[in-house]
Amino acid sequence: MIVKQTTLQQLPADLDSARLPKHVAVIMDGNGRWAKRQGLPRIMGHRRGVDSLKDLLRCCKDWGICALTAYAFSSENWGRPLDEVNFLMTLFERVLRQELQEMMAENVKIRFVGNLQALPESLQAEISRSMTETRNNQGIEFTVATNYGARQEIVHACRAIAEKVQQGLITPEQIDESMFARHLYTAEQADPDLLIRTSGEMRLSNFLLWQVAYAELYVTNTLWPDFNRQEFHQALLAYQKRDRRFGKV
């Protein structure tokens, strides 16, 4: 796969390396609109969007950001046209198969979160293989939210905790935020510091509702296939201007 040429391989001088977000999450919106503006089928927007995601992952690695989480396919996306959904499933599978060797070479640890059992079996197999083979990598943690919905995730956690109460393993009084977080799909991860949404839409779209409680939000009108290192640079500049008090004075 050919990735578009980029610049800014090194951390820009106007960014403070000590104040970078450790974990960035991104809602990759606008693939279809990008394709329409180019006079192309929607699927071409998704193909171009993969290139943007690959470049952002490398940029995070180059600039010293420890974790990236990408919203690849929501639980609501099954409502899209069948041809588009089938293409996305095939695209995910092909990209995983093609990029695994490169992820190993770049020391990327990949994880998938969401209701993975509902995905095609061949895609589940590629997901399992990629997570198994990269699990000991010590570089950037790359999480892909696939068939993911935050409300679904929260209900899943509530059911798991309720079952433990019913079995007498815990008491209701023992349930706190820490315990609840351990039952989410993202139990092994720190919460995002920065959430980026492309295409100008001002909503979370059922993404990481628990985890982004204190994340800084950055929305750009740029459509996802056009999101590059220069755009990411601007997002990080905006992040470093924020005063993160977490409810304190």
C-alpha positions as CSV (number, residue, x, y, z in Angstrom):
1,M,0.0,0.0,0.0
2,I,1.3,3.4,-0.9
3,V,1.2,6.1,1.8
4,K,1.1,9.7,0.8
5,Q,4.3,11.7,1.4
6,T,4.4,13.7,4.6
7,T,6.8,16.1,6.3
8,L,7.5,16.9,10.0
9,Q,9.3,13.6,10.8
10,Q,10.7,15.2,14.0
11,L,8.8,16.8,16.8
12,P,8.2,20.4,15.8
13,A,10.2,22.9,17.8
14,D,7.1,24.8,19.1
15,L,5.8,21.6,20.9
16,D,7.0,20.8,24.4
17,S,7.9,17.1,24.5
18,A,7.2,17.1,28.3
19,R,3.6,18.2,27.7
20,L,2.5,15.9,25.0
21,P,-0.6,13.7,25.5
22,K,0.4,10.2,26.4
23,H,-2.8,8.8,24.8
24,V,-4.6,10.2,21.7
25,A,-8.0,9.0,20.5
26,V,-9.4,9.9,17.1
27,I,-12.9,9.8,15.5
28,M,-12.0,9.4,11.9
29,D,-15.0,11.1,10.2
30,G,-15.5,12.3,6.7
31,N,-14.3,9.5,4.4
32,G,-17.5,9.4,2.4
33,R,-17.8,13.1,2.1
34,W,-14.2,13.3,0.9
35,A,-14.8,10.7,-1.8
36,K,-18.0,12.5,-2.9
37,R,-16.1,15.8,-3.3
38,Q,-13.5,14.0,-5.4
39,G,-16.2,12.5,-7.6
40,L,-15.2,9.0,-6.3
41,P,-17.2,6.1,-4.8
42,R,-17.4,6.1,-1.0
43,I,-15.1,3.1,-0.7
44,M,-12.2,5.2,-2.1
45,G,-12.6,7.5,0.9
46,H,-12.2,4.5,3.2
47,R,-9.1,3.4,1.3
48,R,-7.5,6.8,1.6
49,G,-8.5,7.0,5.2
50,V,-6.4,3.9,5.9
51,D,-3.4,5.8,4.6
52,S,-4.1,8.7,7.0
53,L,-4.4,6.4,9.9
54,K,-1.1,4.7,9.1
55,D,0.6,8.0,8.9
56,L,-0.9,9.2,12.2
57,L,0.3,6.0,13.9
58,R,3.8,6.6,12.6
59,C,3.7,10.2,13.6
60,C,2.7,9.3,17.2
61,K,5.6,6.9,17.2
62,D,8.0,9.5,15.8
63,W,6.9,12.2,18.2
64,G,7.0,10.1,21.4
65,I,3.2,9.6,22.0
66,C,2.7,6.3,23.8
67,A,-0.8,5.2,22.7
68,L,-3.3,5.8,19.8
69,T,-6.9,4.6,19.8
70,A,-8.9,4.8,16.5
71,Y,-12.7,4.5,16.1
72,A,-12.7,2.2,13.0
73,F,-16.3,0.8,13.0
74,S,-19.1,1.6,15.4
75,S,-21.9,-0.7,16.4
76,E,-24.2,1.6,14.5
77,N,-22.3,1.4,11.3
78,W,-24.0,-1.9,10.5
79,G,-26.9,0.3,9.3
80,R,-24.8,1.5,6.3
81,P,-25.4,0.0,2.8
82,L,-24.5,-3.7,2.7
83,D,-21.9,-3.2,0.0
84,E,-20.1,-0.6,2.0
85,V,-20.1,-2.7,5.2
86,N,-18.8,-5.8,3.3
87,F,-16.1,-3.7,1.7
88,L,-15.0,-2.4,5.1
89,M,-14.8,-5.8,6.6
90,T,-12.7,-7.0,3.7
91,L,-10.5,-3.9,3.9
92,F,-9.9,-4.4,7.6
93,E,-8.9,-8.0,7.0
94,R,-6.6,-7.2,4.1
95,V,-4.9,-4.3,5.9
96,L,-4.2,-6.5,9.0
97,R,-2.8,-9.2,6.8
98,Q,-0.6,-6.9,4.8
99,E,0.6,-4.7,7.6
100,L,1.4,-7.2,10.4
101,Q,5.0,-7.7,9.4
102,E,5.6,-3.9,9.4
103,M,3.9,-3.5,12.8
104,M,6.3,-6.2,14.1
105,A,9.3,-4.3,12.6
106,E,8.1,-1.0,14.2
107,N,7.4,-2.7,17.6
108,V,3.7,-1.8,17.5
109,K,1.4,-3.5,20.0
110,I,-2.1,-3.7,18.5
111,R,-5.3,-4.3,20.3
112,F,-9.0,-4.5,19.3
113,V,-11.9,-3.5,21.5
114,G,-15.6,-3.9,20.8
115,N,-18.0,-6.8,20.3
116,L,-15.6,-8.8,18.1
117,Q,-17.7,-11.9,18.1
118,A,-20.1,-10.3,15.7
119,L,-17.4,-9.8,13.0
120,P,-16.8,-12.2,10.1
121,E,-14.9,-15.3,11.2
122,S,-12.0,-14.6,8.8
123,L,-11.6,-11.1,10.2
124,Q,-11.8,-12.4,13.8
125,A,-8.9,-14.8,12.9
126,E,-6.8,-12.0,11.5
127,I,-7.5,-9.9,14.6
128,S,-6.6,-12.7,16.9
129,R,-3.3,-13.4,15.0
130,S,-2.3,-9.7,15.0
131,M,-2.9,-9.3,18.7
132,T,-1.1,-12.6,19.6
133,E,1.9,-11.8,17.5
134,T,2.3,-8.2,18.7
135,R,1.4,-8.7,22.3
136,N,5.0,-8.6,23.6
137,N,6.0,-5.5,21.5
138,Q,7.1,-2.6,23.7
139,G,6.5,0.3,21.3
140,I,3.3,2.4,20.8
141,E,0.0,0.8,21.8
142,F,-2.4,0.9,18.9
143,T,-6.0,0.2,19.8
144,V,-8.7,-0.2,17.1
145,A,-12.3,0.1,18.2
146,T,-14.2,-2.2,15.9
147,N,-17.9,-2.9,16.2
148,Y,-17.6,-0.7,19.2
149,G,-20.3,1.3,21.0
150,A,-19.7,3.0,24.4
151,R,-23.2,2.4,25.7
152,Q,-22.9,-1.3,24.7
153,E,-19.6,-1.4,26.6
154,I,-21.0,0.2,29.7
155,V,-24.0,-2.3,29.7
156,H,-21.5,-5.2,29.2
157,A,-19.5,-4.0,32.3
158,C,-22.7,-3.6,34.4
159,R,-23.8,-7.1,33.6
160,A,-20.3,-8.6,34.4
161,I,-20.3,-6.8,37.8
162,A,-23.9,-7.8,38.5
163,E,-23.1,-11.4,37.9
164,K,-20.2,-11.2,40.4
165,V,-22.6,-9.7,43.0
166,Q,-25.1,-12.4,42.3
167,Q,-22.4,-15.1,42.8
168,G,-21.4,-13.5,46.1
169,L,-17.9,-12.7,44.8
170,I,-18.3,-9.0,45.6
171,T,-20.7,-6.8,47.5
172,P,-22.5,-3.7,46.0
173,E,-20.5,-1.5,48.5
174,Q,-17.2,-2.7,46.8
175,I,-18.3,-1.3,43.4
176,D,-16.4,1.9,42.7
177,E,-15.0,3.7,39.6
178,S,-11.8,1.7,39.6
179,M,-13.7,-1.6,39.6
180,F,-16.1,-0.4,36.9
181,A,-13.2,0.6,34.7
182,R,-11.6,-2.8,35.0
183,H,-14.7,-4.3,33.4
184,L,-14.6,-2.1,30.3
185,Y,-13.2,-3.3,27.0
186,T,-10.3,-0.8,27.6
187,A,-9.4,-2.2,31.1
188,E,-5.7,-2.4,30.3
189,Q,-5.4,1.1,29.1
190,A,-5.0,4.6,30.5
191,D,-7.7,7.0,29.5
192,P,-7.1,9.3,26.5
193,D,-5.7,12.7,27.2
194,L,-6.7,14.1,23.8
195,L,-9.7,13.2,21.6
196,I,-9.6,14.5,18.0
197,R,-12.6,14.5,15.7
198,T,-12.4,15.3,12.0
199,S,-15.0,16.7,9.6
200,G,-16.3,19.4,12.0
201,E,-19.0,17.3,13.7
202,M,-19.5,18.3,17.3
203,R,-20.4,15.1,19.0
204,L,-18.8,11.9,20.5
205,S,-20.9,9.4,18.5
206,N,-21.0,6.8,21.2
207,F,-17.2,6.6,21.5
208,L,-15.4,6.1,24.8
209,L,-18.1,7.9,26.8
210,W,-16.6,6.8,30.2
211,Q,-12.9,7.1,29.2
212,V,-13.0,10.7,27.8
213,A,-14.5,12.2,30.9
214,Y,-11.5,14.5,31.3
215,A,-10.0,14.3,27.8
216,E,-9.3,17.5,25.9
217,L,-11.5,17.7,22.8
218,Y,-10.2,19.0,19.5
219,V,-12.5,19.3,16.4
220,T,-11.2,20.2,13.0
221,N,-13.2,20.8,9.8
222,T,-10.6,18.7,7.8
223,L,-12.0,15.5,6.5
224,W,-10.2,12.4,7.7
225,P,-8.5,11.4,4.4
226,D,-6.9,14.9,4.4
227,F,-5.7,14.7,8.1
228,N,-1.9,14.8,8.1
229,R,1.0,15.6,10.3
230,Q,0.5,19.3,9.9
231,E,-3.1,18.9,11.1
232,F,-1.9,16.8,14.0
233,H,0.7,19.4,14.8
234,Q,-2.1,22.0,15.2
235,A,-4.2,19.7,17.4
236,L,-1.2,19.2,19.7
237,L,-0.5,23.0,19.8
238,A,-4.1,23.5,20.9
239,Y,-3.8,20.8,23.5
240,Q,-0.7,22.3,25.0
241,K,-2.5,25.6,25.5
242,R,-5.2,24.0,27.6
243,D,-5.1,24.2,31.4
244,R,-6.0,20.7,32.6
245,R,-7.3,21.1,36.2
246,F,-9.5,18.0,36.3
247,G,-12.1,19.9,38.3
248,K,-9.7,21.5,40.7
249,V,-8.7,25.1,41.0
